[in-house]
Amino acid sequence: MRLKQHVIWGQRGSFILAATGSAVGLGNIWKFPYITGENGGGAFVLMYLLFVATIGIPIMMAEILMGRRARANPIIATQELCEQAGAHKAWSGLGWMGVLAGLMILSFYTVIAGWTLEYSLLAIEGKFTGLDGDASNALFNSLLADSGKVLQWHTVFTLMTIAILALGVTRGLEASVRWMMPLLFLLLFVLLGYAIKEGDFETSLRFMFSFKLEDMSWEGALVAMGHSFFTLSLGMGAIMAYGSYMPSNQSVGSTVLIVATLDTLVALIVGVAIFAFVFATPGISPGAGPGLMFVTLPVAFGNMGVGAIIGTVFFVMVVLAAWTSTISLLEPGVAYLNERFGVSRIIASLLLGFIAWALGLGSVYSFNDWADVQILWGKNFFDSMDFVATNIMLPLGGMLIALFVGWKLRDEIILHDLKFEAAWIFRLWRPVLKYLSPIAVLLFLINGIFPVMRKVFVE
């Protein structure tokens, strides 16, 4: 039994800003450019867009529908929807899985997000000026080796997240996204403008959007499939929690299309800007891998005329993107404690924030003192947490959401909550959700687990 009436977003565009903020994060700015560089450029982008349409958008609609229908946090929402649908109570585990996955991801997300705070200061201080590849690599490795500094920034970013949620849904969550997201987009277009002016913009456009059949691969398709799913923050309870605050007269379908479009545009614009800088700087490659943002880009910024300013703009933008994502990861758990047990949002935010922070200590030391300590399947603590959350819990949660809404919720329930949608949207969305989306996510789930299981049991 819940104890509190659920609040509704005070302004119509708040859900779009909040959901976009949840989706736009390190995945768009850090991960998308380097996996695009590693997987063929335009061919990868094409596959990514296809999977956003066929997997991401249908499941996002389903997750929002669940939250708005129950007007509750993910744990209570899934329990109440199981009763409405006459489904086995085991389906209510969906809510718990999402909240736990969100806390797990938050624990190591704030560690990586903390690096962006350090790099923002380095950019402001002009420390990128004159960097070459070796010096930039040494700078990044020195940060990772300094466990005290990594812990410091992990703590700061966790406190930043707690501060927003402690203020409440309206004064904290809603108010923050209404200034953070416009500022993020402003910084993004400043970055793009400079990339057009000073970078190799034409080569970057060709790399990102020229399609070659031979660049397509099964491995690249699976990476694109996984990223299209994770980039929209699906399966971790955030979208369901935000959906529960969504006004009843707001169209789910059109709203999801706006969020998915904004999220995708951010990824594409960041990719074009980053590769424009990369191609304009001799000696660095678009396929630089995970080090693209923290090792390669500082070299590019350090060799620009106003590199200190552009580097600062870039890393402040990344900080904002990461911040809007971390608050969405903590919100489902905070909402549950507040609604189920009447715990104040301040206490709930501090309690869950502390749990995530403490769990994150394992990730802090995974890059230095505990780098060789194996936890699961030969992986250190950070890699184990990342693997379990992103390769198992999130895709499993997303697949179960698709199956629950597609097969368990009755048509009259769904049609009532999609009453503002065009009839063709329902006719197209329901079969995709029931058949195509679960099969595609299952393929990704198997692909993520099978290599590890083969290593454990065969090798």
N, C-alpha and C positions, 0 to 999 in steps of 0.2 A: 504494500500500500504506500502510495506516495504521500508526502506531507505538505507539499507546496504546489500552488497553481503555477503552471509553466508560463513564462513571459513570452512576448512576441516582439520581433524586431520593431523598433520604433519608427524606422523609415524604410520605404519600399526597397531602396537599393542596397540596404545593409547586407542582406543575404548574399547578393552577388559579390559585394566587396569582400565579405568574410570568407565565402567559399573560394573565391579567386585567391585570396590571401593564403588560405590553407593549401591550395593546390600549387601556387607559385612559391617555390622555395629553392633549396639547394639542388633539388632534382632538375629544375629548369636551368639554373645558372651554372652549376658545377657539373652535373652529370650529363645533361643532354648534349652540350657541345662536344665533350670528349667521346661519348659513345657514337655520336654522329661522325666524328673524325675517324674513329676506329672501324666503322662499318659502312664506308662507301659514300658518305655525303648524301647526295640527292636521293639515291635508292633507299637509304635508311629513312630519310624524312618522309618519303612517300608511304612506306610501310607503317611508319609511326602514325601518320594521319589516318590511314585506313583503320588501324586498330583503335584509335581514339573514337572513331565513329561507330565501330562494331562491338567494342567491348566497354570502353570507358563511359561513354554517354548512356547506354542502356542501364548499366549497373548503377551509375550515379543517380539516374532517375528513380531507380528502385530504392536506393538507400535514403534519398530525400523523402520519398513517399512514406517509407516506414516511420521516419522521425516525425513528420508532420501529422500522419494519421494518429499516432499514439500521444503526441504532444508530451514527450518524455525523453529522458536521456536514453542511450542505447540499451542499457541493461533492463530498465523497466519497460521500454518500448517493445523489445522483443518478447518479453513475458506477456504483455497485454495483447500483442498481435497474435501470439500463439493461441490465446484463449479465444479471440475473435475468429480465428481461422479454424479452430478445432484441431490444431496441429499438436503433435507430441511436444511435451515440455522440453525435450532435449534441444529443440530448435532455439530455445531461449539462450542457449550457450553462445549464440552469435554475438549478443551484446557484451558478454563478459570477454569474449575473444577480442573484440574490437578495442575495448578499454585497456586490456592488458597489453595488446600489441602497441597501442598508442604510448603507454608508459614506457615500454621497452625501447621503442624508437626514440622517444624523448630523451632517454638516459644517455644515448650516444649521439643524438642529433645536436644537443647543446654543446657537446665536446667539439664537434666539427664547426658548429656555428661560432664557438668561441675563437677559433682560428681567424675567422673573418674580422673579429674585433681587433685582434693583434695586427692583422694586415691593414686594416683601416688606419691604425696609428702609424704603421710603417710608411704608408703612402703619404699621410699628412706630413710626416717628418722628412720626406724626400729620400727615404732609404732605398728606393728602387733605382735611383739615378745611376746610370753606368753599369748596371748589373749585366753579367753574362750568364750563360747557362749554369756553369759550375758554381758561381757565387750565389745564384738564386737557389739552387739545390741545397747548398750548404746553409743558407738562411732558413729554409723550410725545415731541414733536418735538425737544426739547432733548436727550433721551436718545439718540435716533437720530443726531442731529448730532454727538454726542460720540463719535468713533470710538475714543478711548482707553478710555472707560468700557464701550462695547459689547464691545471686545476683551477687557477685563479679565473681564467676566462670562462671555464665551464660553470663555475659558481656564479659569476656575473650574469651570464646568459640565463641561467636558471632563475635567478632573482628577478631579472627583467620580465620573464614569463609569468612568474607568480604575481608580480605587481599588477599586471594588466587584469588577470582573472580575479584577483581579490577585490577589485573595484565593482565587479558585477557584470551582468550581461549588457546592460544599457550604458552605464558610465565607464565601464572598462572595455569589454570586448567590442561592442558596437562603435563606441567613440574612437577607439584606437585604430580600427580598420578604416574609418572614414577619413583619417588624416595620413595614415601610413601608406595605404594603397595609392592615393593620388600622388604622393611624394615619390613612391617607387616608380610609377609610370613616368613622372617628370624626369627623374634621374636616368631612366632607361632611354628616353628620347634624346637627352643630352649626350649620352654615350653613343647612340646611333648617329646623331648629327656629326660628332667628331670622327666616327668611323668612316662616314661618307666623305668627309673633308680630307682626312689625313691617312686613312687606311687604304688597303687594296680592295675596295668595295666590289668592283666588277668581278674579280677572281673569287671573292667570297660568295657572291650570288651564284656564280656558275657551279661552285663546289656544293652549295646547299640545295640548289634547285634543278640542276641538270641531271636527268635520269639516264642511267646506263643499265641495261638488262644484266650484263655480266657482273655488276656490282652487287646484285641481290644474292643473298645466301640464306640458308635455313637458320644458321646461327644468328645472323643479323635480324631475321624475322622474329626470332624468339626474344632477342634483346628489345626490339621495338615493341613487341607485344607486352612484355613486362613493364617497360617504361610508360607506355600509354595507360596502363592500369594504375601504377603508383603515382604518376604525375597529378592525378585528380584526387589524391588522398582517399582512395576507396578502401574499405575493409578495416579501417582503424577507428571507426566510431565518430570521427570528426564531422563528416558530412551528414550523418544521421542526427547528431546533436544539433548542428546548425539548422538542419531541415525542420527540427521541432520548434524553432523560433520563427519559422517562415509564415507569413500571413496566409490565410486560407484562400484569399482571392487572387493569389499570385500563381501564374502558370508554371508548373514544374518543368514541362518540356522546353519552353522558350528560355526559361531561366538557366537551365542546364546547358543549353546551346550557347548562351552568352558566356557562362563561366568557362566552358570548354574552349570556346573561341579565344577568350582573353588569355587563358592559361597557355594555349598553343601559340598564340601570337608572341607572348613574352619569350617562350622558348626559342622561337624562330628568330626574333629580333636580336636576342642575346647571342644566338649562334652566329648570325650574320655579322654582328659587330665584332665579336671575338675573333672570328676567322679573318675579318678584314685587317685586324691588328696583327694576327699571326702571319698572314701572307705578305704583309708589308715589312716584316722584320726578318732579315736574313738569318738562316741557321736554326729556325724553329719550325716544327712540323705540326699540322693539324691532328695527326694521330698520336699526340704526346701522352694520351691516356689520362688517368686520374690526376696527374700533376699539372694538367693544363692550366687550371686556375691559380694554383699556389706557387708553381715554379715557372711555367712558360710565360704567363701573362705579365708578371712583374718585370721580366726581361723586356717584353714589348713596351710596357709603360715607361720603363727606365730609359728607353732609347727614343722617346717622343719629346717634342719641344716643351709641351705642358703636361708631361707624363705624371707629375705629382698630383696635379688637379684631376686628371682623368682617372688615375688609379684610385684616388680618394672617392670620386663619384661612384666608380664601379664597386668598390668594397663596401661603401655605405649602403648602396643599393642591395648588395647581397645580405648585409646585416638585416635590413628591413624585410627582405623576402624570407629569411630564416626565422625572424621574430614572429611574423604573421603565421608561420607554420607551427612553431612551438606552442603558441597559445591554443591552436586548434587541437594539438595532441594531448594537452592537459585538460581541456574543457570537458570532455565526456565524463571523466572520473570525478571532477569537481562537481558537475551537475548531478551526478548520481548521489554523492554524499549529501549534497544540499537538499535534494528533493526526497530522498528515501529516509534519511535520518535527521534532517533539520540542522545539519552542521552548517555553520556560517561559511560563506564563500572564502572569507579570509583564512579561517582555520583549515578548510578543505584544500585550498590552494597551497598553503604552507605544508600541510601533511603530505599530500601527493607530490608536491615539488621536492620535498626532502627525500622521499622514497626514490624518485627518479634521479635526483642528484647523487644519492648514496650508491645506487646501482651504476651510475655513470662513472664512479671511481674506477671500476674495472676497465672501462674503456680509456680513461685518462692514462692509466699505467700500461695499457696494451701497446702503446707507442714507444715505451721506454723500458721501465723496470721489469714489466711482466711480458715483454714482447714474445718471449719464447715459451711462455707457460700455456700449454694446450688445455682447452676446456672440452670442446666437442669436435670429433672427427679431425683432429690435427689442427684445429683453428684456435687462435688466442681468444681472449674474452670478447674483444670488440667484434672480431669476425664471426664469432659464434652467435652473439646477439643479433648482429646484422642478418646473418643467414636465417636464423629461426624466425625473426620477425618478417623480413621482406620476402623470403623464398618459401615460407610455409604458412605463417599465420595470416598475412594479408591476402595472398591469392586464395587460400582456403576460405577466409571470411567473405571475400568478394564472390566466389563461386556459390557459397551457401546463400548469400543474399539473393543472387539471381534465381536460384532454385526455389527459395522460400516464396519470394514475390511471384515468380512465374508459375509455380505449381501449387502452392498452398493457399495463398490469398484468393478469395472468391472474386469473380469478375465485378460483382456489384460494389465490393469494397474499393477495388482499384478504380472503377469508373467514377465513383463518388469523389475520390480525391484527385482524379484527372479530369474533372468536369469542365475545366477551362481549356482543355486540349482539343485540337482538331481530331475528328474521327480517324483520319488516316494515320495520325501519330500512334494511336493506340493499336491499330491493326498492324502497323509495322514493328512497333516496339515490343509487343508481347511475344511473338514468336522468336525474335532475335534474343530476347532475354531468356526464354525457356530453353532454347536449343543452342544457338551459336555462341553466345557469351560463356555459358558454363563449359562447353567443350574446349573453347580456346583457352580459358583460364586453367582448365585441367591439364592441357598440354604444357602450359608454362610451369605448372606445379610439378608435373612429372619430370620435366627437363631440369628443374632446379634441384630436385631431390635425388634423381637417379644417379648422376655422377658421383655424389657423395656416398650413396649406399653401395655403389659398385666398388668404390675405393675401400670402404670398410669391410665388405663381405667377400670381395674377390681378390683384391690386391693384398 
